[in-house]
Amino acid sequence: MSGAKTLHFLIVDAHPLFIRGLAALIESSQGYKVVAEASTPADAEALAMKEKPDIAIVELNMGNEGSMDLIPRLKAQNPDIAILVLSMYDERYYAERVLRLGARGYIMKTEPADKVLDAVRTIASGNVYLSDAERERMAKAVPGETIPARKLSDRELQIFSCLGKGLGTIEIAQKFNLSAKTIDTHKEHIKLKLRCNSSRELRRLAIEWSNHPGEP
């Protein structure tokens, strides 16, 4: 993705107003053009198949849907697509995960516009983008050391986050289009991994983590 070629972008976010603002920011740089905008993972897949964008900018929080699974699906469609996750979720718990799934970078929505453009240019040039803080955290990580939240699978972390926001089993099941029984099974696995003795203790831990997103 070099030379005079115009790079085509797909933006995936649940909020149309945010998409339009981000599209304007991207197209303020010469050689960048937004060719598709999607508010659901399903629309994103269909548009990616049709438009074949060079770069996808994806939010993980899609309202009643999550887009963690969208990353490998986009890569399966087009292995050359560069994916930047631009999300409200804390990078400490998601950056490493999305890189493993095939994304090329992670940046939080709290970052200023110039940082977002820097992230876009970095992945467009074939490099990986992470914040300085996240790079330092990864560099300091001790091999084999696992903090509790990182013991959870991607789905378990999503459910744990929902518990912290006060959602019940039925609400979480509807959010991810799963059965209540499946959610309860995931909750039991989370309790084991985080060494919680009861559902009440699990919910308390999730709320504490949600309010103070450090190590549970």
C-alpha positions in Angstrom: 0.0 0.0 0.0 2.5 2.6 -1.1 3.1 5.0 -4.0 0.4 7.2 -5.5 -2.5 4.7 -5.0 -5.5 6.1 -3.2 -6.2 3.9 -0.1 -9.9 2.9 0.3 -11.3 2.8 3.8 -14.2 0.9 5.5 -15.4 2.4 8.8 -17.4 0.2 11.2 -19.1 1.8 14.1 -22.6 1.8 15.7 -22.9 5.6 15.7 -23.4 7.2 12.2 -22.5 10.7 13.5 -19.1 9.4 14.7 -18.6 7.6 11.4 -19.1 10.9 9.5 -16.7 12.8 11.7 -14.1 10.1 11.3 -14.6 9.9 7.6 -14.0 13.7 7.3 -10.8 13.3 9.4 -9.5 10.5 7.2 -10.3 12.3 3.9 -8.5 15.4 5.1 -5.4 13.5 4.3 -4.4 13.2 0.6 -4.7 9.8 -0.9 -7.3 8.5 1.6 -10.9 7.8 0.6 -13.8 6.3 2.7 -15.7 4.0 0.3 -17.9 2.2 2.8 -19.6 2.8 6.2 -21.2 0.1 8.3 -23.1 0.1 11.6 -23.2 -3.7 12.0 -20.7 -6.5 11.6 -23.0 -8.1 9.0 -23.1 -4.9 6.9 -19.4 -4.6 7.3 -18.8 -8.0 5.8 -21.1 -7.4 2.9 -19.5 -4.0 2.1 -16.0 -5.4 2.5 -16.8 -8.1 -0.1 -18.2 -5.5 -2.5 -15.8 -2.6 -2.1 -12.6 -4.5 -1.2 -11.2 -1.7 1.0 -7.5 -1.5 1.9 -8.1 -0.5 5.5 -10.9 -1.1 7.9 -11.3 0.9 11.1 -13.5 -1.0 13.5 -15.1 -0.3 16.9 -15.4 -3.3 19.2 -18.6 -2.1 21.0 -21.4 -2.4 18.4 -24.4 -1.9 20.7 -26.2 -5.3 20.7 -23.4 -6.9 18.8 -19.7 -7.3 19.3 -17.1 -7.1 16.5 -14.3 -9.2 17.9 -15.4 -12.0 15.5 -15.5 -9.6 12.6 -11.7 -9.1 12.5 -10.9 -12.7 11.5 -13.8 -12.8 9.1 -12.5 -9.7 7.3 -9.1 -11.2 7.1 -10.5 -14.4 5.7 -12.2 -12.4 2.9 -9.0 -10.4 2.2 -5.7 -11.4 3.9 -4.2 -8.1 2.8 -6.7 -5.8 4.5 -5.2 -3.7 7.3 -7.4 -3.4 10.3 -7.2 -0.7 13.0 -9.4 -1.0 16.0 -10.6 2.4 17.2 -12.5 1.7 20.4 -13.9 2.9 23.7 -12.6 -0.3 25.4 -9.5 -0.1 27.5 -6.4 -1.1 25.4 -4.9 -3.0 28.3 -7.4 -5.8 27.9 -8.1 -5.8 24.2 -5.0 -4.6 22.3 -3.1 -7.8 22.5 -6.3 -9.8 21.8 -7.1 -8.0 18.5 -3.5 -8.3 17.3 -3.8 -12.0 17.8 -7.0 -12.0 15.8 -5.3 -10.3 12.8 -5.7 -6.5 13.5 -2.7 -4.3 12.8 -3.3 -1.7 15.5 -5.3 -0.5 18.4 -6.1 3.0 19.5 -8.7 4.3 22.0 -11.3 6.9 21.1 -10.0 9.2 23.9 -7.0 9.9 21.8 -6.8 13.2 19.8 -7.4 13.4 16.1 -3.7 13.7 15.2 -3.0 10.5 17.1 -5.7 8.7 15.2 -4.2 9.8 11.9 -0.8 8.7 13.1 -2.3 5.3 13.8 -3.9 5.2 10.3 -0.6 6.1 8.6 1.3 3.6 10.7 -0.8 0.6 9.7 -1.1 1.9 6.1 2.7 1.7 5.9 2.6 -1.9 6.9 3.6 -1.4 10.6 1.8 -2.2 13.8 0.3 0.7 15.9 0.0 0.7 19.7 0.2 3.5 22.1 3.5 4.1 23.9 1.9 3.0 27.2 0.7 -0.3 25.7 4.1 -1.0 24.0 5.8 -0.4 27.4 3.3 -2.6 29.2 3.9 -5.5 26.7 7.6 -5.0 27.0 7.5 -5.3 30.7 5.2 -8.3 30.8 6.9 -11.3 32.3 6.6 -14.5 30.1 4.0 -16.8 31.5 2.6 -14.2 33.9 -1.2 -13.8 33.6 -3.3 -11.2 35.3 -6.9 -12.5 36.0 -8.7 -10.5 33.3 -6.2 -11.9 30.7 -7.1 -15.4 31.7 -10.5 -14.9 30.2 -11.4 -15.8 26.6 -12.6 -13.0 24.4 -16.3 -14.0 25.0 -15.8 -14.4 28.7 -14.2 -10.9 28.9 -17.2 -9.5 27.0 -19.6 -11.2 29.5 -17.5 -10.1 32.5 -17.7 -6.5 31.2 -21.5 -6.7 30.8 -21.8 -8.0 34.4 -19.8 -4.9 35.5 -22.3 -2.7 33.7 -25.2 -4.3 35.7 -26.6 -6.5 32.9 -28.3 -9.8 33.9 -28.1 -13.2 32.2 -31.1 -12.6 30.0 -29.9 -9.2 28.9 -26.4 -10.5 28.1 -27.9 -13.5 26.2 -30.0 -11.1 24.0 -27.0 -8.8 23.4 -24.9 -11.6 22.0 -27.7 -13.7 20.6 -26.9 -16.7 22.8 -29.0 -18.8 25.2 -29.3 -18.0 28.8 -27.9 -21.4 29.5 -24.8 -20.6 27.5 -24.3 -17.4 29.4 -24.6 -19.2 32.7 -22.0 -21.7 31.5 -19.6 -18.9 30.6 -20.2 -17.3 34.0 -19.3 -20.5 35.8 -16.1 -20.7 33.8 -15.3 -17.1 34.7 -15.9 -17.8 38.4 -13.4 -20.7 38.3 -10.8 -18.6 36.5 -11.2 -15.6 38.8 -11.6 -17.8 41.9 -15.0 -16.5 42.8 -17.1 -18.5 45.2 -20.5 -17.1 44.2 -22.3 -15.2 41.5 -22.6 -12.3 43.9 -18.8 -12.2 44.4 -18.4 -12.4 40.6 -20.7 -9.5 40.0 -19.0 -7.4 42.7 -15.6 -8.1 41.1 -17.0 -7.2 37.7 -18.4 -3.9 38.9 -15.2 -3.0 40.7 -13.2 -3.7 37.5 -15.7 -1.8 35.3 -15.4 1.3 37.6 -11.6 1.0 38.1 -10.3 -0.9 35.0 -7.2 -2.3 36.5 -6.4 -5.9 37.5 -9.4 -7.7 39.0 
